[in-house]
Amino acid sequence: MAAMEKILSKAEIEALLNAVFEGRIEPEKELAKAEGAVSNYDLINSDTQKGSVPNLDIIYDSFIRSNRVNISNRLRKSVEIKKVGARSYKFDDFLQTLPTPVCMGIFKIEPLKGAALISFDSTLVLSLVDSLLGGVGSAKVPIANRMYTAIELRLMEKIVGDALQDLEKAWAPLYATHMSLLRMETNPRLVNIVPPEYQIVTMTLKIQIDDISGNMMFAVPFMTIDPIRDKLKTGMQFDLMAIDPQWSSRLSAELMEAPMETTVEMGNANITLRELLDLVPGDTIMLDKACSSDMVVKVEGVPKYFGVPGIKHGNKAIQISKICDNRGQ
């Protein structure tokens, strides 16, 4: 007879329930152990994506230095830009934080996949537009649901274009990119750069124009940054004038292995073309130097040393006697 499946007694069942109620046993953990400790893993919202992206703020530091100068020159006013902070969101949650209308530019970061966006709040938009048109930049926030005009969007497109050029320069030391504006948008519900559940990382910048201040925000999907996460983690060389000791030593080692042509000039003689044509094996040409005098050693055609001719291990050789001083040449 086959063995019957073991069934818990009434007393064992009561003891098990008491342990659950008292917190000594957690059913979820016990079930996971029984199933081989298998647990769910969310690939889209994993912990590796929820954390901040290392060193990404360095890119925005470089962007601020360039963009502050460009906006100041375009507006002919003193402009200050400061970082407010970075934060990660689900894309759908991020859209909920944006007012309507909002001025947004959707752009590509080629060759990275996906698209990103840059947004400006209403205070900043109207201040920038007023300044571009020759005003004092003190335009007030528009009434609710007041849409931007075609002229305002066109002027903001120029500001976005400048910002993307500066962002492209800021990315260059890390990764060569090309920033291209796809379109301008004012309704957050019409923006779908990634699916709603995907994670994005934002950077908010505060722009101060005289007494008016507003926010400019960048939003970049994690899926866009993912291919270069290793470069971000290992750090970047943003100072292009700085010297990398390892690069210098590698370059020196490669140069030391470069082949160079070395020749020895034994002497000179002047003969006529007729004498040259009449030469046959066994003829002797008298040089202007004795065989015991120093000969010039040239490296790639440039005189470098003097030496004495001789024989070494059965081969013709020359022994360096002194260095040629050709600084005056």
KOLMARVO-347656 format. One record per residue (C-alpha): residue in one letter; x, y, z negated. Coordinates in nm, 3 decimals, padded with zeros to 5 digits. Each point is the difference from the previous one (the first is absolute). Layout:
REM KOLMARVO-347656
R, a, X, Y, Z
...
This chain:
REM KOLMARVO-347656
R, m, 00.000, 00.000, 00.000
R, a, 00.134, 00.341, 00.091
R, a, 00.096, 00.225, -00.289
R, m, -00.273, 00.246, -00.087
R, e, 00.077, 00.376, 00.014
R, k, 00.077, 00.138, -00.344
R, i, -00.286, 00.215, -00.135
R, l, 00.039, 00.241, -00.292
R, s, -00.193, -00.079, -00.314
R, k, -00.242, 00.248, -00.158
R, a, 00.255, 00.090, -00.269
R, e, 00.274, 00.063, 00.262
R, i, -00.231, 00.223, 00.202
R, e, -00.086, 00.207, -00.308
R, a, 00.370, 00.034, -00.088
R, l, 00.078, 00.115, 00.356
R, l, -00.276, 00.262, -00.002
R, n, 00.116, 00.134, -00.337
R, a, 00.356, 00.037, 00.135
R, v, -00.132, 00.199, 00.299
R, f, -00.214, 00.228, -00.218
R, e, 00.290, 00.062, -00.240
R, g, 00.233, 00.087, 00.289
R, r, 00.242, -00.287, -00.058
R, i, -00.072, -00.131, 00.350
R, e, -00.046, 00.211, 00.316
R, p, -00.201, -00.199, 00.260
R, e, 00.147, 00.189, 00.299
R, k, 00.359, -00.079, -00.095
R, e, -00.080, -00.362, -00.080
R, l, -00.177, -00.037, 00.335
R, a, 00.299, 00.148, 00.183
R, k, 00.229, -00.250, -00.172
R, a, -00.232, -00.285, 00.093
R, e, 00.007, 00.106, 00.366
R, g, 00.378, 00.021, 00.020
R, a, 00.032, 00.358, -00.127
R, v, -00.128, 00.144, 00.328
R, s, -00.111, 00.363, -00.024
R, n, -00.138, 00.249, 00.250
R, y, 00.242, 00.247, 00.161
R, d, -00.120, 00.313, 00.176
R, l, 00.234, 00.064, 00.291
R, i, -00.150, 00.342, 00.071
R, n, -00.003, 00.138, -00.354
R, s, 00.299, -00.180, -00.148
R, d, 00.209, 00.157, -00.275
R, t, 00.289, 00.057, 00.240
R, q, -00.216, 00.241, 00.196
R, k, -00.160, 00.178, -00.295
R, g, 00.333, 00.130, -00.129
R, s, 00.160, 00.317, 00.122
R, v, 00.230, -00.020, 00.301
R, p, 00.359, 00.055, -00.116
R, n, 00.190, 00.298, 00.142
R, l, -00.293, 00.113, 00.216
R, d, -00.004, 00.328, -00.193
R, i, 00.350, 00.073, 00.133
R, i, -00.149, 00.020, 00.350
R, y, -00.252, 00.257, -00.120
R, d, 00.276, 00.200, -00.173
R, s, 00.174, 00.031, 00.335
R, f, -00.332, 00.083, 00.168
R, i, -00.069, 00.280, -00.250
R, r, 00.335, 00.167, 00.071
R, s, -00.067, 00.011, 00.375
R, n, -00.373, 00.075, -00.006
R, r, 00.032, 00.287, -00.246
R, v, 00.229, 00.182, 00.242
R, n, -00.219, -00.071, 00.305
R, i, -00.327, 00.108, -00.164
R, s, 00.167, 00.315, -00.139
R, n, 00.129, 00.088, 00.346
R, r, -00.336, -00.067, 00.167
R, l, -00.199, 00.202, -00.256
R, r, 00.277, 00.257, -00.061
R, k, -00.065, -00.041, -00.370
R, s, 00.175, -00.161, -00.292
R, v, -00.135, -00.353, -00.048
R, e, 00.072, -00.241, -00.283
R, i, -00.064, -00.375, 00.016
R, k, 00.013, -00.232, -00.300
R, k, -00.074, -00.369, -00.051
R, v, -00.307, -00.071, -00.211
R, g, 00.042, -00.377, -00.003
R, a, -00.038, -00.332, 00.179
R, r, -00.284, -00.246, -00.053
R, s, -00.134, -00.318, 00.158
R, y, -00.365, -00.065, 00.083
R, k, -00.219, -00.239, 00.186
R, f, -00.073, 00.187, 00.319
R, d, -00.375, 00.013, -00.068
R, d, 00.062, 00.144, -00.349
R, f, 00.234, 00.260, 00.148
R, l, -00.264, 00.119, 00.247
R, q, -00.241, 00.050, -00.291
R, t, 00.239, 00.256, -00.150
R, l, -00.003, 00.219, 00.310
R, p, -00.253, 00.284, 00.028
R, t, -00.216, 00.058, 00.307
R, p, 00.108, 00.174, 00.212
R, v, 00.375, -00.053, -00.028
R, c, 00.266, 00.074, 00.261
R, m, 00.185, -00.320, 00.089
R, g, 00.253, -00.098, 00.262
R, i, 00.024, -00.368, 00.100
R, f, 00.347, -00.088, 00.124
R, k, 00.216, -00.295, 00.105
R, i, 00.341, -00.082, -00.145
R, e, 00.152, -00.184, 00.294
R, p, 00.132, -00.270, 00.018
R, l, -00.159, -00.091, -00.337
R, k, -00.348, -00.151, 00.023
R, g, -00.322, 00.170, -00.102
R, a, -00.081, 00.368, -00.038
R, a, 00.030, 00.252, -00.283
R, l, -00.167, 00.329, -00.081
R, i, 00.074, 00.346, -00.134
R, s, -00.276, 00.206, -00.166
R, f, -00.044, 00.362, -00.112
R, d, -00.258, 00.128, -00.245
R, s, -00.233, 00.287, 00.098
R, t, 00.184, 00.264, -00.204
R, l, 00.327, -00.076, 00.178
R, v, -00.160, -00.023, 00.346
R, l, -00.165, 00.342, -00.014
R, s, 00.306, 00.162, -00.156
R, l, 00.223, -00.138, 00.277
R, v, -00.245, 00.101, 00.273
R, d, -00.040, 00.351, -00.142
R, s, 00.379, 00.041, -00.019
R, l, 00.052, -00.130, 00.355
R, l, -00.252, 00.256, 00.129
R, g, 00.183, 00.285, -00.171
R, g, -00.205, 00.018, -00.320
R, v, 00.116, 00.011, -00.357
R, g, -00.074, -00.372, -00.052
R, s, -00.256, 00.061, -00.273
R, a, -00.301, -00.165, 00.167
R, k, -00.242, -00.154, -00.247
R, v, -00.120, -00.360, -00.007
R, p, -00.294, -00.045, 00.242
R, i, -00.349, -00.081, -00.116
R, a, -00.100, -00.368, -00.029
R, n, -00.022, -00.196, 00.327
R, r, 00.147, 00.286, 00.201
R, m, 00.179, -00.168, 00.291
R, y, 00.324, 00.133, 00.144
R, t, -00.015, 00.179, 00.332
R, a, 00.180, -00.117, 00.312
R, i, 00.246, 00.291, -00.033
R, e, 00.080, -00.089, -00.361
R, l, 00.062, -00.364, 00.093
R, r, 00.217, 00.104, 00.292
R, l, 00.216, 00.218, -00.225
R, m, 00.023, -00.276, -00.259
R, e, 00.111, -00.237, 00.275
R, k, 00.312, 00.217, 00.040
R, i, 00.068, -00.021, -00.374
R, v, -00.041, -00.378, 00.011
R, g, 00.234, -00.019, 00.300
R, d, 00.269, 00.188, -00.193
R, a, -00.051, -00.227, -00.300
R, l, 00.037, -00.317, 00.209
R, q, 00.324, 00.126, 00.154
R, d, 00.139, 00.069, -00.347
R, l, -00.120, -00.341, -00.124
R, e, 00.170, -00.168, 00.295
R, k, 00.329, 00.170, -00.095
R, a, -00.046, -00.106, -00.362
R, w, -00.044, -00.364, 00.104
R, a, 00.300, 00.003, 00.237
R, p, 00.275, -00.092, -00.253
R, l, -00.203, -00.305, -00.103
R, y, -00.173, -00.109, 00.320
R, a, -00.028, 00.159, 00.343
R, t, -00.366, 00.083, 00.063
R, h, -00.215, 00.207, 00.231
R, m, -00.299, 00.176, -00.157
R, s, -00.284, 00.063, 00.244
R, l, -00.334, 00.164, -00.081
R, l, -00.297, -00.208, 00.114
R, r, -00.286, 00.233, -00.090
R, m, -00.135, 00.252, -00.251
R, e, -00.295, -00.098, -00.219
R, t, -00.224, 00.170, -00.257
R, n, -00.229, -00.284, -00.114
R, p, 00.166, -00.265, -00.222
R, r, -00.265, -00.256, 00.095
R, l, 00.125, 00.006, 00.359
R, v, 00.355, -00.095, -00.100
R, n, 00.097, -00.368, 00.007
R, i, 00.379, -00.025, 00.021
R, v, -00.018, -00.330, -00.196
R, p, -00.282, -00.225, -00.131
R, p, -00.169, 00.135, -00.317
R, e, 00.159, -00.256, -00.234
R, y, 00.360, 00.063, 00.113
R, q, 00.242, 00.188, -00.225
R, i, 00.149, 00.339, 00.089
R, v, 00.254, 00.219, -00.176
R, t, -00.056, 00.375, -00.017
R, m, 00.221, 00.298, -00.073
R, t, -00.160, 00.330, -00.100
R, l, 00.190, 00.326, 00.059
R, k, -00.102, 00.337, -00.140
R, i, 00.051, 00.290, 00.242
R, q, 00.018, 00.351, -00.145
R, i, -00.052, 00.296, 00.237
R, d, 00.021, 00.324, -00.199
R, d, -00.284, -00.031, -00.256
R, i, -00.185, -00.278, 00.186
R, s, 00.081, -00.367, -00.051
R, g, -00.139, -00.319, 00.147
R, n, 00.085, -00.366, 00.048
R, m, 00.143, -00.187, 00.294
R, m, -00.014, -00.379, -00.026
R, f, 00.162, -00.284, 00.193
R, a, -00.157, -00.347, 00.001
R, v, 00.202, -00.290, 00.142
R, p, -00.119, -00.365, -00.002
R, f, 00.214, -00.254, -00.183
R, m, -00.014, -00.219, 00.311
R, t, 00.181, 00.278, 00.188
R, i, 00.279, 00.025, -00.256
R, d, 00.033, -00.374, -00.060
R, p, 00.253, -00.073, 00.283
R, i, 00.249, 00.249, -00.153
R, r, -00.058, -00.071, -00.371
R, d, 00.345, -00.157, -00.030
R, k, 00.164, 00.315, 00.135
R, l, -00.195, 00.210, -00.247
R, k, 00.099, -00.225, -00.290
R, t, 00.371, 00.002, 00.082
R, g, 00.005, 00.378, 00.030
R, m, 00.088, 00.239, 00.278
R, q, 00.289, 00.219, 00.106
R, f, -00.175, 00.335, 00.047
R, d, 00.313, 00.215, -00.012
R, l, 00.129, -00.048, 00.352
R, m, 00.328, 00.174, -00.090
R, a, 00.076, -00.238, -00.288
R, i, 00.279, -00.258, 00.044
R, d, -00.081, -00.366, -00.043
R, p, 00.318, -00.171, -00.132
R, q, -00.102, -00.342, 00.133
R, w, -00.075, 00.138, 00.345
R, s, 00.336, 00.181, 00.002
R, s, 00.194, -00.312, -00.098
R, r, -00.179, -00.212, 00.262
R, l, 00.072, 00.259, 00.267
R, s, 00.367, 00.011, -00.102
R, a, 00.023, -00.380, 00.018
R, e, -00.150, -00.002, 00.349
R, l, 00.235, 00.275, 00.118
R, m, 00.302, -00.192, -00.130
R, e, -00.094, -00.287, 00.231
R, a, -00.031, 00.218, 00.312
R, p, 00.248, -00.106, 00.273
R, m, 00.252, 00.266, 00.117
R, e, 00.247, 00.001, 00.288
R, t, 00.364, 00.051, -00.102
R, t, 00.274, 00.072, 00.256
R, v, 00.375, 00.065, -00.025
R, e, 00.160, 00.250, 00.233
R, m, 00.356, -00.113, 00.074
R, g, 00.095, 00.300, 00.213
R, n, -00.067, 00.187, 00.321
R, a, 00.152, 00.014, 00.347
R, n, -00.069, 00.200, 00.314
R, i, 00.014, -00.181, 00.334
R, t, -00.124, 00.082, 00.347
R, l, -00.284, -00.177, 00.173
R, r, 00.250, -00.153, 00.246
R, e, 00.203, -00.140, -00.290
R, l, -00.317, -00.141, -00.156
R, l, -00.097, -00.174, 00.323
R, d, 00.351, -00.143, 00.041
R, l, 00.009, -00.159, -00.347
R, v, 00.048, -00.379, -00.004
R, p, 00.039, -00.252, -00.283
R, g, 00.339, 00.047, -00.169
R, d, 00.028, 00.375, 00.060
R, t, 00.084, 00.216, -00.299
R, i, -00.162, 00.334, -00.093
R, m, 00.210, 00.227, -00.218
R, l, -00.203, 00.162, -00.280
R, d, 00.073, 00.330, -00.171
R, k, 00.046, -00.169, -00.342
R, a, 00.249, -00.249, -00.136
R, c, -00.134, -00.335, -00.117
R, s, 00.129, 00.074, -00.350
R, s, -00.191, 00.330, -00.037
R, d, -00.342, 00.033, -00.169
R, m, -00.297, -00.071, 00.221
R, v, -00.344, 00.163, -00.024
R, v, -00.284, -00.222, -00.120
R, k, -00.340, 00.119, 00.126
R, v, -00.342, -00.101, -00.141
R, e, -00.285, 00.050, 00.249
R, g, 00.236, 00.226, 00.196
R, v, 00.085, 00.223, -00.297
R, p, 00.365, 00.001, -00.130
R, k, -00.003, -00.129, -00.360
R, y, 00.338, -00.160, -00.083
R, f, 00.362, -00.039, 00.105
R, g, 00.164, -00.342, 00.001
R, v, 00.308, -00.206, 00.090
R, p, -00.040, -00.287, 00.250
R, g, 00.103, -00.354, -00.088
R, i, -00.094, -00.370, -00.001
R, k, -00.227, -00.163, -00.260
R, h, -00.063, -00.377, 00.006
R, g, 00.097, -00.008, 00.366
R, n, -00.238, 00.284, 00.091
R, k, 00.081, 00.352, 00.099
R, a, -00.081, 00.228, -00.294
R, i, 00.055, 00.348, -00.136
R, q, 00.084, 00.103, -00.356
R, i, -00.165, 00.324, -00.118
R, s, 00.267, 00.248, -00.106
R, k, -00.202, 00.315, -00.066
R, i, -00.341, 00.162, 00.045
R, c, -00.051, 00.233, 00.293
R, d, -00.098, 00.348, -00.110
R, n, -00.233, 00.114, 00.280
R, r, -00.196, 00.262, -00.196
R, g, 00.127, 00.271, 00.228
R, q, -00.130, -00.173, 00.311
